[in-house]
Amino acid sequence: MLYGIVSKSKAAFEFSFEKLVARNNQLYFWTFTPEVKVSDWRFSSYWNRFSRNLFRYCLEVGFEGLRVFERWEDGFLHAHLVCNHRLPVRYVRLLAGNTGIGWMHASPAKARAGSYMAKYLGKQFRDNEHSQHIRQWAALGNWPYTRVGDVETRSHDIDLLRHFMPRYKGERGAFFKAHARVRDVIEGRRSDPLLPRATSLSAQSGRIVPDASGMSEIYMS
């Protein structure tokens, strides 16, 4: 379970990384850059060609990994990969031949590798119109990683909306009426006799955090 301002994509990555750590005794951290500086979509195509070669090479050894794109200060992308096998660099260089992938480096993954990779998910891509359709992270191999669709969110606002929606069932504009009631309660304009006990119990059990301050609860379904 995660608390705070976390996107579903980032939460799915963090859950997946936790699974990867739990499933393997040792992980390895790789960095890959393109042979020359290129646009985001072209580097993404370079990576796709390389990762297909890598997966075919590692198919029989139970390869499991997670990839994240990071934007350097110069504005260009490179890739980080954390995986469960210590791959010979000379073979990986051969697999990268004619794909556009150039420099690479590998080392045993440190404990903070997951948080390091996760911090690059989100804003650096949302604010760039050329990379909005590029997958910021991806899993490699056949293993039960967490998909974005597996993640559910809960917040104080959503719980209030679920509380009020049945009252307006069948009415025209039911959602908008329930939403207006939620805003009234949050802003203190109206109260509800059934609400205080329900919300306080939820808060005490740790299942709700105030969304008004940007906090929400994220968990796997």
C-alpha positions as CSV (number, residue, x, y, z in Angstrom):
1,M,0.0,0.0,0.0
2,L,1.3,3.5,-0.9
3,Y,0.3,6.8,0.5
4,G,0.9,10.3,-1.0
5,I,0.8,11.9,-4.4
6,V,1.5,8.9,-6.6
7,S,0.2,8.2,-10.1
8,K,-1.2,4.7,-10.9
9,S,1.6,4.1,-13.3
10,K,4.3,4.9,-10.7
11,A,2.5,2.8,-8.1
12,A,2.4,-0.1,-10.6
13,F,6.1,0.2,-11.1
14,E,6.9,0.3,-7.4
15,F,4.7,-2.7,-6.8
16,S,6.5,-4.5,-9.7
17,F,9.9,-3.6,-8.3
18,E,9.0,-5.0,-4.9
19,K,7.9,-8.3,-6.6
20,L,11.2,-8.4,-8.6
21,V,13.2,-8.0,-5.4
22,A,11.1,-10.7,-3.6
23,R,11.5,-13.2,-6.4
24,N,15.3,-12.8,-6.9
25,N,18.3,-13.0,-4.6
26,Q,20.4,-10.5,-6.7
27,L,19.5,-7.9,-9.2
28,Y,21.7,-6.0,-11.7
29,F,21.4,-2.4,-12.8
30,W,22.2,-1.4,-16.4
31,T,22.4,2.0,-18.1
32,F,22.0,2.3,-21.9
33,T,22.4,5.4,-24.1
34,P,21.9,5.8,-27.9
35,E,24.9,6.0,-30.2
36,V,24.0,9.6,-31.0
37,K,21.5,12.0,-29.5
38,V,18.1,11.4,-31.0
39,S,14.5,12.3,-30.5
40,D,12.4,10.5,-27.8
41,W,10.4,8.5,-30.2
42,R,13.5,7.4,-32.1
43,F,15.3,6.3,-29.0
44,S,12.2,4.4,-28.0
45,S,12.3,2.5,-31.3
46,Y,16.0,1.8,-30.7
47,W,15.2,0.3,-27.3
48,N,12.3,-1.8,-28.7
49,R,14.7,-3.4,-31.3
50,F,17.3,-4.0,-28.7
51,S,14.9,-5.4,-26.0
52,R,13.5,-7.9,-28.5
53,N,17.0,-9.2,-29.2
54,L,17.7,-9.3,-25.4
55,F,14.5,-11.2,-24.7
56,R,15.2,-13.8,-27.3
57,Y,18.7,-14.3,-26.0
58,C,17.5,-14.6,-22.4
59,L,14.2,-16.5,-23.0
60,E,15.5,-19.8,-21.6
61,V,17.1,-18.5,-18.5
62,G,14.0,-17.0,-16.9
63,F,14.9,-13.4,-17.5
64,E,12.9,-10.8,-15.5
65,G,13.4,-7.1,-15.6
66,L,12.1,-3.5,-15.4
67,R,13.1,-0.7,-17.7
68,V,12.7,3.1,-17.1
69,F,13.5,6.0,-19.5
70,E,15.2,8.9,-17.9
71,R,15.8,12.4,-19.3
72,W,19.2,13.9,-18.9
73,E,19.9,17.5,-18.3
74,D,20.6,17.9,-22.0
75,G,17.0,16.9,-22.8
76,F,17.7,13.5,-24.3
77,L,16.6,10.1,-23.1
78,H,18.6,7.1,-21.9
79,A,17.4,3.9,-20.3
80,H,17.9,2.1,-17.0
81,L,17.2,-1.6,-16.7
82,V,17.2,-3.7,-13.5
83,C,17.2,-7.4,-14.1
84,N,17.8,-10.8,-12.4
85,H,20.7,-12.1,-14.5
86,R,24.3,-11.1,-14.7
87,L,24.6,-10.9,-18.5
88,P,28.0,-10.9,-20.2
89,V,28.6,-7.3,-21.4
90,R,30.3,-8.6,-24.6
91,Y,27.1,-10.5,-25.6
92,V,24.8,-7.6,-24.7
93,R,27.0,-5.4,-27.0
94,L,26.5,-7.9,-29.8
95,L,22.7,-7.9,-29.2
96,A,22.8,-4.1,-29.3
97,G,24.5,-4.1,-32.7
98,N,22.6,-2.2,-35.4
99,T,19.8,-1.2,-33.0
100,G,21.0,2.3,-32.3
101,I,22.0,1.5,-28.7
102,G,25.5,2.6,-27.9
103,W,27.3,3.0,-24.5
104,M,26.2,0.7,-21.7
105,H,27.2,0.0,-18.1
106,A,26.3,-2.7,-15.6
107,S,26.7,-3.2,-11.9
108,P,25.0,-5.0,-9.0
109,A,21.8,-3.2,-8.1
110,K,21.9,-1.2,-4.8
111,A,19.0,-1.2,-2.4
112,R,17.9,2.3,-3.6
113,A,17.7,1.3,-7.3
114,G,13.9,1.1,-7.3
115,S,13.4,4.6,-5.7
116,Y,16.1,6.0,-8.1
117,M,14.2,4.7,-11.1
118,A,10.8,5.6,-9.8
119,K,11.6,9.2,-9.3
120,Y,11.9,9.8,-13.0
121,L,8.4,8.7,-13.8
122,G,5.8,11.4,-14.3
123,K,6.5,15.1,-14.7
124,Q,9.5,15.0,-17.1
125,F,7.2,13.2,-19.6
126,R,3.9,14.9,-19.0
127,D,5.5,18.3,-19.6
128,N,7.1,17.2,-22.9
129,E,4.7,17.0,-25.9
130,H,7.1,14.8,-27.8
131,S,7.2,12.0,-25.3
132,Q,3.6,11.8,-24.0
133,H,2.9,8.6,-26.0
134,I,6.1,6.8,-24.9
135,R,5.9,4.2,-22.2
136,Q,7.9,5.6,-19.3
137,W,8.5,2.1,-17.9
138,A,8.0,-1.5,-19.0
139,A,8.6,-5.0,-17.8
140,L,10.7,-7.5,-19.6
141,G,10.2,-11.2,-19.4
142,N,7.3,-13.5,-18.5
143,W,6.7,-12.8,-14.8
144,P,3.7,-11.5,-12.8
145,Y,4.6,-7.8,-12.6
146,T,1.9,-5.3,-11.6
147,R,0.1,-3.7,-14.5
148,V,-1.5,-0.2,-14.3
149,G,-4.9,-1.8,-14.5
150,D,-4.2,-3.8,-11.4
151,V,-3.9,-0.6,-9.3
152,E,-6.9,0.9,-7.5
153,T,-7.0,4.3,-5.8
154,R,-9.0,5.5,-2.8
155,S,-9.4,9.0,-1.5
156,H,-11.6,11.0,0.8
157,D,-13.4,12.7,-2.1
158,I,-14.2,9.4,-3.8
159,D,-15.5,7.7,-0.6
160,L,-17.8,10.7,-0.1
161,L,-19.0,10.5,-3.7
162,R,-19.8,6.8,-3.2
163,H,-21.6,7.6,0.0
164,F,-24.0,10.2,-1.7
165,M,-24.5,8.6,-5.2
166,P,-27.3,6.1,-4.1
167,R,-29.4,9.1,-2.8
168,Y,-29.7,10.5,-6.3
169,K,-30.0,7.2,-8.1
170,G,-32.4,7.5,-11.0
171,E,-32.5,11.3,-10.9
172,R,-31.3,13.4,-13.8
173,G,-27.8,14.7,-13.2
174,A,-27.3,12.3,-10.3
175,F,-23.5,12.5,-10.5
176,F,-23.4,16.3,-10.6
177,K,-25.8,16.5,-7.6
178,A,-23.7,14.0,-5.6
179,H,-20.5,15.8,-6.5
180,A,-22.0,19.2,-5.4
181,R,-23.0,17.6,-2.1
182,V,-19.4,16.3,-1.7
183,R,-18.0,19.8,-2.2
184,D,-20.5,21.2,0.3
185,V,-19.4,18.7,3.0
186,I,-15.7,19.3,2.3
187,E,-16.0,23.0,2.4
188,G,-18.2,22.9,5.5
189,R,-21.4,24.3,4.0
190,R,-23.5,21.2,4.9
191,S,-23.2,18.2,7.1
192,D,-24.6,14.7,7.1
193,P,-25.7,12.8,10.2
194,L,-24.5,9.5,8.7
195,L,-21.1,10.8,7.6
196,P,-19.0,11.5,10.7
197,R,-19.0,8.0,12.1
198,A,-18.3,6.4,8.7
199,T,-15.4,8.7,7.9
200,S,-13.8,8.6,11.3
201,L,-13.8,4.8,11.4
202,S,-12.3,4.8,8.0
203,A,-9.6,7.3,9.0
204,Q,-8.8,5.4,12.2
205,S,-8.3,2.1,10.3
206,G,-5.9,3.9,7.9
207,R,-8.1,3.3,4.8
208,I,-8.7,7.0,4.0
209,V,-6.4,9.9,3.8
210,P,-7.5,13.5,3.0
211,D,-7.5,14.1,-0.7
212,A,-7.9,17.9,-0.3
213,S,-4.2,18.2,0.4
214,G,-3.3,16.0,-2.5
215,M,-3.0,12.8,-0.6
216,S,-4.5,9.5,-1.7
217,E,-4.3,5.8,-1.0
218,I,-3.2,3.4,-3.6
219,Y,-3.3,-0.4,-3.4
220,M,-3.4,-3.5,-5.6
221,S,-6.7,-5.0,-6.4
